[in-house]
């Protein structure tokens, strides 16, 4: 049973209920039945097929490693290319006939694995010397072509993982800002959306977060401060994009996923900026590095993008229907944008006050997330707000009171504070999430 069929059925069921062909409530029962049937019949077969393919691929690579030196060059090529085309040919045959589609998808993944083995081993046979991450890039392109030519979520997942490995090599091994990753990453998105591949979309957003992390660690400390600010703005723009996706029907199913990963990255960026030590970095050196790399222009471009998306969302939500938490959220965004822009040019001996301002902004944002999660029945927003709230409290305790107390009192006080604070925070989090679940279940009944 294909995802396309289930998607079409879900779109048709409200019309059938309206015509009286299906009783009210029956549409939900049908979808629950199909979802359960898909889990029972499909998941185990799919998981076993993927596991079998991974084991088979590992066995093939191990066989080559053990017997490589004893094989003639022609034999090596025959085995490599023959295995590759056998995997792709069998997969194409099964998928074309519609028989055992999950096994066909697993064999496509085997083809992707064997393609990578072909790239690496043929380069070894002919002693091809090149920039070594390019081999991983070529492997990723092969996986991406497989995902496009024969719709395959496992192949798309492999392509995203390989692109992430490629950009990690380029960023960390060669200390460069690897912007080439972004257009290749973006190419994956239309196919993911057209096929409604939720798992691949999660992987794509994780890969984007990892690329951001690789870039951050590849830069020097002063530049890292401005990069953290740029990330906070960029992911804030992505979060606003997710809110706009909710108002656009075809993109709405992916909107919650976008918002969750984006808000995690926004909070991580602002969390970095709350440390007084970071705000005391030498601004002159960092500013020169940002200016020479074009980051200042990018920063102000991101400022404009955030403002544009915020105004666009404001226009898409009518004033009479705009919840109060959205109004407060827009005011909070405006304050954060102004503060980030001002922080480009201040710091040094003002670092402590700047860090205090970022702490106030950070905690205000967490309070807003809790309110927004309660208003929109989104448990994730509440849970992530409490996670970052706890993380910030522990950080402030260690970086503020460590030098003000005797070490023994520090640890005893910290232990009591963590026990009491953790108990109170967890009780409040459970109370809020129970309320959200109750409202959601009441709306569904």
C-alpha positions as CSV (number, residue, x, y, z in Angstrom):
1,X,0.0,0.0,0.0
2,X,1.7,3.2,-1.2
3,X,1.9,6.5,0.6
4,X,0.4,8.1,-2.5
5,X,-2.8,6.0,-2.2
6,X,-3.1,6.8,1.5
7,X,-2.5,10.6,0.8
8,X,-5.2,10.6,-1.9
9,X,-7.6,8.6,0.3
10,X,-7.1,11.1,3.2
11,X,-7.9,14.0,0.8
12,X,-11.1,12.3,-0.5
13,X,-12.6,11.1,2.8
14,X,-14.0,14.4,4.0
15,X,-15.9,14.6,0.7
16,X,-17.3,11.1,1.2
17,X,-18.5,12.0,4.7
18,X,-20.2,15.1,3.4
19,X,-22.0,13.1,0.7
20,X,-23.1,10.5,3.3
21,X,-21.1,7.7,1.8
22,X,-19.1,7.3,5.0
23,X,-20.5,7.9,8.5
24,X,-19.1,10.7,10.6
25,X,-16.1,9.3,12.5
26,X,-15.8,6.5,10.0
27,X,-13.1,8.4,8.1
28,X,-10.9,8.5,11.1
29,X,-11.4,4.8,11.8
30,X,-10.5,4.0,8.2
31,X,-7.2,6.0,8.4
32,X,-6.3,4.4,11.8
33,X,-6.9,0.9,10.3
34,X,-4.7,1.6,7.3
35,X,-2.0,3.1,9.5
36,X,-2.1,0.1,11.8
37,X,-2.1,-2.3,8.8
38,X,0.9,-0.5,7.3
39,X,2.8,-0.8,10.5
40,X,2.0,-4.5,11.1
41,X,2.6,-5.7,7.5
42,X,5.2,-3.4,6.2
43,X,7.6,-2.3,8.9
44,X,9.1,-5.7,9.8
45,X,9.6,-6.7,6.2
46,X,11.1,-3.4,5.3
47,X,13.4,-3.4,8.3
48,X,14.6,-7.0,7.7
49,X,15.2,-6.2,4.0
50,X,17.3,-3.1,4.8
51,X,19.2,-5.0,7.5
52,X,19.9,-7.9,5.0
53,X,21.2,-5.4,2.5
54,X,23.5,-3.8,4.9
55,X,24.9,-7.1,6.0
56,X,25.3,-8.2,2.4
57,X,27.1,-5.0,1.5
58,X,29.4,-5.4,4.4
59,X,30.1,-9.0,3.3
60,X,30.9,-7.9,-0.2
61,X,33.3,-5.2,1.0
62,X,35.0,-7.6,3.5
63,X,35.4,-10.2,0.7
64,X,37.1,-7.7,-1.5
65,X,39.4,-6.6,1.3
66,X,40.4,-10.2,2.0
67,X,41.0,-11.3,-1.7
68,X,41.8,-8.0,-3.4
69,X,45.5,-8.6,-3.9
70,X,45.0,-12.1,-5.4
71,X,42.5,-11.0,-8.1
72,X,43.5,-9.9,-11.7
73,X,42.5,-6.4,-12.8
74,X,39.9,-7.7,-15.3
75,X,38.4,-10.0,-12.6
76,X,38.1,-7.1,-10.2
77,X,36.3,-4.9,-12.7
78,X,34.0,-7.8,-13.7
79,X,33.0,-8.5,-10.1
80,X,32.6,-4.8,-9.3
81,X,30.5,-3.8,-12.3
82,X,28.6,-7.1,-12.4
83,X,27.5,-6.8,-8.8
84,X,26.5,-3.2,-9.3
85,X,24.3,-3.9,-12.3
86,X,22.9,-7.1,-10.9
87,X,21.6,-5.2,-7.8
88,X,20.2,-2.3,-9.8
89,X,18.7,-4.6,-12.5
90,X,17.0,-6.8,-10.0
91,X,15.6,-3.8,-8.1
92,X,14.3,-2.2,-11.2
93,X,12.6,-5.5,-12.3
94,X,10.9,-5.9,-8.9
95,X,9.8,-2.2,-8.8
96,X,8.5,-2.2,-12.4
97,X,6.4,-5.3,-11.9
98,X,5.1,-4.1,-8.6
99,X,6.2,-7.3,-6.9
100,X,7.9,-7.1,-3.5
101,X,8.4,-3.3,-3.6
102,X,10.2,-3.3,-0.2
103,X,12.7,-5.8,-1.3
104,X,13.2,-3.8,-4.5
105,X,13.9,-0.7,-2.4
106,X,16.4,-2.6,-0.3
107,X,18.2,-3.8,-3.4
108,X,18.4,-0.1,-4.6
109,X,20.1,0.7,-1.3
110,X,22.5,-2.3,-2.0
111,X,23.2,-0.7,-5.5
112,X,24.1,2.6,-3.8
113,X,26.5,0.8,-1.4
114,X,28.1,-1.1,-4.3
115,X,28.4,2.1,-6.4
116,X,30.4,3.6,-3.6
117,X,32.6,0.5,-3.4
118,X,33.1,0.8,-7.2
119,X,34.2,4.4,-7.0
120,X,36.8,3.8,-4.2
121,X,38.1,0.5,-5.6
122,X,38.4,1.5,-9.2
123,X,40.3,4.6,-8.1
124,X,42.6,2.2,-6.2
125,X,43.0,-0.1,-9.3
126,X,44.1,2.7,-11.6
127,X,45.9,4.7,-8.9
128,X,43.7,7.8,-9.3
129,X,44.9,10.6,-7.0
130,X,42.5,13.4,-6.3
131,X,41.0,15.5,-3.6
132,X,39.8,12.6,-1.5
133,X,36.4,14.1,-0.3
134,X,35.4,14.2,-4.0
135,X,35.0,10.4,-4.0
136,X,32.3,10.7,-1.3
137,X,30.7,13.5,-3.3
138,X,30.6,11.3,-6.4
139,X,29.1,8.5,-4.3
140,X,26.4,10.9,-2.9
141,X,25.6,12.1,-6.5
142,X,25.0,8.5,-7.5
143,X,22.7,7.9,-4.6
144,X,20.8,11.1,-5.4
145,X,20.4,10.1,-9.0
146,X,19.0,6.7,-7.8
147,X,16.5,8.5,-5.6
148,X,15.3,10.7,-8.5
149,X,15.2,8.1,-11.3
150,X,13.7,5.3,-9.2
151,X,11.8,6.9,-6.3
152,X,13.6,5.5,-3.3
153,X,13.6,6.9,0.2
154,X,16.4,4.6,1.4
155,X,18.6,5.9,-1.5
156,X,17.7,9.5,-0.6
157,X,18.6,8.9,3.0
158,X,21.9,7.5,1.9
159,X,22.5,10.5,-0.4
160,X,21.8,12.9,2.5
161,X,24.1,11.0,4.9
162,X,26.9,11.0,2.3
163,X,26.5,14.7,1.6
164,X,26.8,15.2,5.3
165,X,30.0,13.1,5.4
166,X,31.4,15.0,2.5
167,X,30.8,18.5,4.0
168,X,32.2,17.3,7.3
169,X,35.5,16.3,5.6
170,X,35.7,19.6,3.7
171,X,34.9,21.7,6.7
172,X,36.9,20.0,9.4
173,X,39.9,18.5,7.5
174,X,40.5,21.6,5.4
175,X,39.2,24.4,7.7
176,X,36.9,26.0,5.1
177,X,33.3,27.4,5.1
178,X,31.8,24.8,2.8
179,X,28.9,26.7,1.2
180,X,28.8,24.3,-1.8
181,X,26.9,21.9,0.4
182,X,23.8,24.1,0.5
183,X,22.7,23.9,-3.1
184,X,23.2,20.2,-3.3
185,X,21.2,19.8,0.0
186,X,18.4,22.0,-1.5
187,X,18.2,19.7,-4.6
188,X,17.0,16.9,-2.3
189,X,14.0,18.9,-0.9
190,X,11.6,18.9,-4.0
191,X,11.8,15.2,-4.4
192,X,11.3,14.6,-0.6
193,X,8.2,16.8,-0.7
194,X,6.7,15.3,-3.9
195,X,7.1,11.8,-2.4
196,X,6.1,12.8,1.1
197,X,9.2,11.2,2.6
198,X,9.1,12.2,6.3
199,X,12.1,10.1,7.4
200,X,14.3,11.6,4.7
201,X,13.1,15.1,5.6
202,X,14.1,14.6,9.2
203,X,17.5,13.4,7.9
204,X,17.8,16.5,5.7
205,X,17.2,18.9,8.6
206,X,19.7,17.0,10.8
207,X,22.3,17.2,8.0
208,X,21.7,21.0,7.9
209,X,22.3,21.3,11.6
210,X,25.4,19.2,11.3
211,X,26.7,21.4,8.5
212,X,26.2,24.4,10.7
213,X,28.1,22.7,13.5
214,X,31.0,21.8,11.2
215,X,31.2,25.3,9.9
216,X,31.2,26.7,13.4
217,X,34.1,24.5,14.6
218,X,36.1,25.2,11.4
219,X,36.3,29.0,12.2
220,X,38.4,30.8,14.8
221,X,36.8,32.0,18.1
222,X,36.1,35.7,17.3
223,X,34.5,34.8,13.9
224,X,32.5,32.0,15.7
225,X,30.7,34.7,17.8
226,X,29.3,36.4,14.7
227,X,28.6,33.0,13.1
228,X,26.5,32.1,16.2
229,X,24.5,35.3,15.7
230,X,24.1,34.5,12.0
231,X,22.9,31.0,12.8
232,X,20.4,32.4,15.3
233,X,19.0,34.7,12.5
234,X,19.1,32.0,9.8
235,X,17.2,29.5,11.8
236,X,14.8,32.1,13.1
237,X,14.0,32.7,9.4
238,X,13.5,29.0,9.0
239,X,11.2,28.9,11.9
240,X,9.2,31.8,10.5
241,X,9.2,29.9,7.2
242,X,7.7,26.9,9.0
243,X,4.9,29.1,10.4
244,X,4.2,30.3,6.8
245,X,4.2,26.7,5.6
246,X,1.3,26.0,8.0
247,X,-0.8,28.5,6.1
248,X,-0.1,26.8,2.7
249,X,-1.9,23.5,2.2
250,X,0.6,21.4,0.2
251,X,3.5,22.4,2.6
252,X,1.5,22.2,5.9
253,X,2.4,18.5,6.7
254,X,6.1,19.4,6.8
255,X,5.6,22.6,8.8
256,X,5.8,21.0,12.3
257,X,9.1,19.2,11.4
258,X,10.7,22.5,10.1
259,X,9.6,24.4,13.2
260,X,11.0,21.9,15.6
261,X,14.5,21.6,14.2
262,X,14.6,25.4,13.6
263,X,13.6,26.3,17.1
264,X,16.2,23.9,18.5
265,X,18.9,25.7,16.4
266,X,17.7,29.2,17.4
267,X,17.8,28.3,21.1
268,X,21.2,26.7,20.7
269,X,22.5,29.9,19.0
270,X,21.1,32.2,21.7
271,X,22.4,29.9,24.4
272,X,26.0,30.3,23.1
273,X,25.5,34.1,23.1
274,X,24.5,34.1,26.8
275,X,28.0,33.4,28.0
276,X,29.9,36.5,29.2
277,X,33.3,34.9,28.1
278,X,32.1,34.8,24.5
279,X,30.8,38.4,24.5
280,X,34.2,39.5,25.8
281,X,36.0,38.3,22.6
282,X,38.0,40.8,20.6
283,X,35.5,42.4,18.3
284,X,38.0,44.0,16.0
285,X,39.7,40.8,14.9
286,X,36.3,39.0,14.6
287,X,34.8,41.9,12.7
288,X,37.7,42.1,10.2
289,X,37.4,38.3,9.6
290,X,33.6,38.7,9.1
291,X,34.0,41.6,6.7
292,X,36.7,39.9,4.6
293,X,34.6,36.8,4.2
294,X,31.4,38.7,3.3
295,X,29.7,37.6,6.5
296,X,28.6,41.1,7.5
297,X,26.6,41.4,4.2
298,X,25.2,37.9,4.8
299,X,24.2,39.0,8.4
300,X,22.3,42.0,7.2
301,X,20.7,40.0,4.4
302,X,19.5,37.6,7.1
303,X,18.2,40.5,9.2
304,X,16.1,41.6,6.1
305,X,14.9,38.1,5.5
306,X,13.7,37.7,9.1
307,X,11.8,41.0,8.9
308,X,10.3,40.1,5.5
309,X,9.1,36.7,6.7
310,X,7.7,38.2,9.9
311,X,5.7,40.8,8.0
312,X,4.5,38.2,5.5
313,X,3.2,36.0,8.3
314,X,1.5,39.0,9.8
315,X,-0.3,39.6,6.6
316,X,-1.3,35.9,6.3
317,X,-3.0,36.0,9.7
318,X,-5.9,38.4,9.9
319,X,-5.8,40.9,12.8
320,X,-9.0,39.6,14.3
321,X,-7.8,36.0,14.2
322,X,-4.2,36.6,15.3
323,X,-3.7,35.1,18.8
324,X,-2.0,37.3,21.4
325,X,1.0,35.0,21.7
326,X,1.8,35.7,18.0
327,X,1.8,39.5,18.7
328,X,4.1,39.1,21.6
329,X,6.3,36.7,19.5
330,X,6.6,39.4,16.8
331,X,7.7,42.0,19.4
332,X,10.2,39.5,20.8
333,X,11.6,38.8,17.3
334,X,11.9,42.6,16.7
335,X,13.8,43.1,20.0
336,X,16.1,40.2,19.2
337,X,16.9,41.4,15.7
338,X,17.8,44.9,17.0
339,X,19.9,43.4,19.7
340,X,21.8,41.1,17.4
341,X,22.5,44.0,15.0
342,X,23.8,46.2,17.8
343,X,26.0,43.4,19.1
344,X,28.0,43.6,15.8
345,X,29.7,46.8,17.0
346,X,29.7,46.6,20.8
347,X,31.4,44.3,23.3
348,X,34.8,44.3,25.0
349,X,34.4,45.8,28.4
350,X,30.6,45.9,27.7
351,X,30.6,42.1,27.3
352,X,29.0,41.5,30.7
353,X,26.1,43.8,30.1
354,X,25.7,42.4,26.6
355,X,25.6,38.8,28.0
356,X,23.0,40.0,30.5
357,X,20.8,41.3,27.7
358,X,21.1,38.1,25.8
359,X,20.2,36.1,28.9
360,X,17.0,38.2,29.4
361,X,16.2,37.8,25.7
362,X,16.9,34.0,25.9
363,X,14.6,33.4,29.0
364,X,11.9,35.6,27.5
365,X,12.0,33.4,24.4
366,X,11.6,30.3,26.5
367,X,8.6,31.7,28.3
368,X,7.1,32.6,24.9
369,X,7.7,29.0,23.7
370,X,5.8,27.6,26.7
371,X,2.9,29.9,26.1
372,X,2.9,29.2,22.4
373,X,3.1,25.4,23.0
374,X,0.1,25.6,25.4
375,X,-1.9,27.7,23.0
376,X,-1.2,25.5,19.9
377,X,-1.3,22.2,21.8
378,X,2.4,21.5,20.8
379,X,4.1,19.4,23.5
380,X,7.4,19.6,21.8
381,X,7.7,23.4,22.2
382,X,7.0,23.0,26.0
383,X,9.5,20.2,26.4
384,X,12.3,21.9,24.5
385,X,11.7,25.2,26.4
386,X,12.1,23.3,29.7
387,X,15.2,21.5,28.4
388,X,17.0,24.8,27.5
389,X,15.7,26.5,30.6
390,X,17.4,23.7,32.7
391,X,20.5,23.9,30.6
392,X,20.8,27.6,31.0
393,X,20.2,27.5,34.8
394,X,23.0,24.9,35.3
395,X,25.4,26.9,33.0
396,X,24.7,30.2,34.9
397,X,25.3,28.4,38.2
398,X,28.7,27.0,37.2
399,X,30.0,30.1,35.3
400,X,28.7,32.7,37.9
401,X,29.0,31.1,41.4
402,X,32.1,28.9,40.9
403,X,34.4,31.8,41.8
404,X,32.2,33.3,44.5
405,X,31.9,30.3,46.8
406,X,34.1,27.9,48.7
407,X,34.2,24.7,46.6
408,X,32.5,22.5,49.2
409,X,29.6,24.9,49.6
410,X,29.4,25.3,45.8
411,X,28.9,21.6,45.3
412,X,26.5,21.2,48.3
413,X,24.4,24.2,47.2
414,X,24.5,23.1,43.6
415,X,23.3,19.6,44.5
416,X,20.4,20.9,46.6
417,X,19.5,23.5,43.9
418,X,19.5,20.9,41.1
419,X,17.4,18.5,43.1
420,X,14.8,21.1,44.1
421,X,14.8,22.9,40.8
422,X,14.7,19.7,38.8
423,X,11.7,18.4,40.8
424,X,9.8,21.7,40.4
425,X,10.6,22.1,36.7
426,X,9.6,18.5,35.9
427,X,6.3,18.8,37.8
428,X,5.5,22.0,36.0
429,X,6.4,20.5,32.6
430,X,4.2,17.4,33.2
431,X,1.3,19.6,34.3
432,X,1.5,21.7,31.1
433,X,1.9,18.7,28.8
434,X,-1.0,16.9,30.4
435,X,-3.1,20.0,29.8
436,X,-2.0,20.0,26.1
437,X,-2.8,16.3,25.7
438,X,-6.2,16.8,27.3
439,X,-7.1,19.8,25.0
440,X,-6.0,17.8,22.0
441,X,-8.0,14.7,22.9
442,X,-11.0,16.9,23.6
443,X,-10.7,18.5,20.2
444,X,-10.5,15.1,18.5
445,X,-13.5,13.6,20.3
